[in-house]
Amino acid sequence: MPAPSPPTRPPRTAARDRRARAEHLLALFAWHRDGPLVARSLGLSLDELHEQLDELKLRRKAYRLTRGSEFDLPIARALPGARSGPPVRRRVRPTAVDSPPPPPAEAAAPAIATPAPAAQAPRRGAVKEQASELLAVLAEVGPRRGALGARLGGPGHPLPERVLLARFRAAGLEREFGQRERDLLRALFARHRGAARAVAAELRIDEPTLQRLVRERGLTAEIDSLHERFRGQARKRR
């Protein structure tokens, strides 16, 4: 008697799964800005990641995110059923009668000669000031997301994790924060001999959140190897 064939998924469920997988991969590329880091966070090889991207037809779009800036990210879409804001009134273009005459060429020349970087100087100064403030708080508190959110937010209103990471990204400190958090996770797992529960208790987070951080920082294989080494040492002592 032939074995029964496995049940197939409905087309809507399969399309929904493909869409969710595509959004997850694009979010990882927008966050890491590096293909090998995305593959390491997923526990895949680079070839396996490329196969998934080719299957979803996202390879060019994903790598475009690694070369662009924050302004190249997908535009936020309104949630279905959510209330919209107030209507926007467009300005009426002036007619030919109401429009003022064009300025002479001599008056327009100084505006062209004005250097453009002078207008960006206050913005660069604000970014540098924010970066120095974040570095000072990071040196004092450490790369602990909960403590940083409580310190940078208002009293009783800590910053959400996505807002906290966005502030470090806007100040150009995304790699600095990632490297410090990676070093902290390595040190805590080494101190607690690979015990995830003890590490999560010291960071004041739950174990699923800790596993997510380990995957985001690409430390899954390294932490698993460390855990196996400590287990082997314990067996030898017995």
C-alpha positions in Angstrom: 0.0 0.0 0.0 1.6 3.3 -1.0 2.5 5.7 1.8 0.1 8.7 2.1 1.5 11.9 0.7 2.2 14.8 3.2 -0.5 17.4 3.3 0.1 20.4 1.2 -0.2 23.9 2.6 -3.0 26.1 1.2 -1.8 28.7 -1.3 -2.6 31.6 1.0 -0.6 30.1 3.9 2.4 29.5 1.7 2.3 33.0 0.3 2.0 34.4 3.8 5.0 32.4 4.9 7.1 33.6 1.9 6.1 37.2 2.7 7.0 36.9 6.3 10.4 35.2 5.5 11.2 37.9 2.9 10.4 40.7 5.4 12.6 39.0 8.1 15.6 38.7 5.7 15.3 42.3 4.6 15.1 43.5 8.2 18.3 41.5 9.0 20.1 43.0 6.0 19.0 46.5 7.0 20.3 45.9 10.5 23.6 44.2 9.9 24.5 45.8 6.5 26.6 42.8 5.8 25.8 39.5 4.1 28.1 37.2 6.2 26.8 38.7 9.4 23.2 38.0 8.3 24.1 34.4 7.5 25.9 34.0 10.8 22.9 35.3 12.8 20.7 32.8 11.0 23.1 29.9 11.5 23.5 29.4 7.8 26.3 29.4 5.3 26.6 32.2 2.8 25.7 29.9 0.0 22.5 28.7 1.8 21.5 32.3 2.5 22.0 33.1 -1.2 19.8 30.2 -2.2 17.0 31.5 0.0 17.4 35.0 -1.4 17.3 33.6 -5.0 14.3 31.5 -4.2 12.5 34.7 -2.9 14.0 36.8 -5.7 15.4 39.2 -3.1 19.2 39.0 -3.6 19.6 42.4 -5.4 17.2 44.1 -3.1 18.8 42.8 0.0 22.4 43.7 -1.0 21.1 47.2 -2.1 20.3 47.8 1.6 23.9 47.0 2.6 25.2 49.7 0.3 22.6 52.4 1.0 21.8 54.5 4.0 18.8 54.7 6.4 16.9 56.8 3.8 16.9 53.8 1.4 14.9 51.6 3.8 11.4 50.6 2.7 8.7 53.3 3.4 6.5 52.6 6.4 3.0 51.5 5.4 -0.2 52.3 7.3 -1.7 49.4 9.2 -5.1 48.2 7.9 -7.9 49.6 10.0 -5.7 52.3 11.7 -7.0 55.8 11.9 -5.3 58.3 9.5 -4.1 61.7 10.4 -5.6 65.1 9.4 -6.0 65.9 5.7 -3.1 67.6 4.0 -3.8 70.9 2.2 -1.7 71.5 -0.8 -0.5 75.0 -1.7 -2.1 76.6 -4.7 0.5 77.4 -7.4 0.6 81.1 -8.2 -0.7 82.1 -11.6 1.4 83.9 -14.2 -0.2 87.2 -13.1 0.6 86.8 -9.4 4.1 85.3 -9.8 6.9 87.8 -9.1 9.4 88.6 -11.9 12.5 86.4 -11.9 15.6 88.0 -10.2 18.4 89.3 -12.4 21.4 87.2 -13.0 23.6 89.5 -10.9 21.4 88.9 -7.8 21.4 85.1 -8.2 25.2 84.8 -8.5 26.0 85.2 -4.7 23.4 82.5 -3.8 25.2 80.0 -6.1 28.6 80.9 -4.7 27.4 80.2 -1.1 29.1 77.0 0.1 26.7 74.2 0.9 28.7 72.6 3.7 28.2 75.7 5.9 24.5 74.8 6.3 25.4 71.3 7.5 27.8 72.4 10.2 25.1 72.7 13.0 23.9 69.2 12.2 27.3 67.7 12.3 28.0 69.4 15.6 24.7 68.0 17.0 25.6 64.5 15.9 29.1 64.7 17.5 27.5 66.0 20.7 25.0 63.1 20.8 27.8 60.6 20.0 29.9 61.9 22.9 26.9 61.7 25.3 26.1 58.2 24.2 29.7 57.1 24.6 29.9 58.5 28.1 26.7 56.7 29.1 27.9 53.5 27.4 31.2 53.6 29.3 29.4 54.1 32.6 26.5 51.6 32.2 28.0 49.1 29.7 26.2 47.6 26.7 23.2 46.5 28.7 20.1 47.4 26.8 17.7 47.6 29.7 20.0 49.8 31.8 20.8 52.0 28.8 17.1 52.4 28.1 16.3 53.3 31.7 19.2 55.8 31.8 18.5 57.6 28.5 14.7 57.6 28.9 12.6 59.6 31.3 11.9 58.6 34.9 9.7 55.6 34.8 9.6 55.6 31.0 12.7 53.7 29.6 13.5 53.9 25.9 12.2 51.0 23.9 14.8 48.8 22.4 14.2 49.9 18.8 14.5 53.5 19.8 17.6 52.9 21.7 19.3 51.1 18.8 18.1 53.9 16.4 19.8 56.5 18.5 23.1 54.7 18.4 22.7 54.2 14.7 22.0 57.9 14.1 25.1 58.8 16.1 27.3 56.5 14.0 27.9 54.2 17.0 26.1 51.1 15.7 29.3 49.0 15.2 30.8 50.3 18.5 27.7 49.2 20.5 27.5 45.9 18.7 31.2 45.1 19.4 30.9 45.9 23.1 27.7 43.9 23.4 29.4 41.0 21.7 32.4 41.2 24.1 30.0 41.4 27.1 28.1 38.2 26.0 31.4 36.3 25.5 32.7 37.4 29.0 29.4 36.5 30.8 29.2 33.1 29.2 32.8 32.4 30.1 32.3 33.5 33.7 29.2 31.4 34.2 30.7 28.4 32.3 28.1 28.5 29.5 25.0 28.6 31.8 22.4 30.6 29.9 20.1 31.0 32.8 22.8 32.7 34.9 23.8 35.0 32.1 20.2 36.0 31.5 19.7 36.6 35.3 22.8 38.9 35.3 21.5 40.9 32.3 18.0 41.0 33.8 16.4 39.5 30.7 14.7 36.2 30.0 16.3 33.3 28.2 14.5 33.7 24.9 15.7 37.3 24.7 19.2 36.2 25.5 19.1 33.6 22.7 17.9 36.3 20.3 20.8 38.6 21.3 23.2 35.7 20.7 21.8 35.1 17.3 21.9 38.8 16.4 25.5 39.1 17.3 26.5 35.9 15.4 27.7 34.1 18.5 25.6 30.9 18.3 28.3 28.6 17.2 30.9 30.1 19.6 28.6 29.9 22.6 27.6 26.3 21.7 31.3 25.3 21.5 32.0 27.0 24.8 29.1 25.2 26.4 30.3 21.8 25.1 33.8 22.5 26.3 32.6 23.2 29.9 30.4 20.1 29.8 33.4 18.0 28.8 35.5 19.4 31.6 32.7 18.6 34.1 32.5 15.0 32.8 36.3 14.6 33.3 36.1 15.8 36.9 33.4 13.3 37.7 
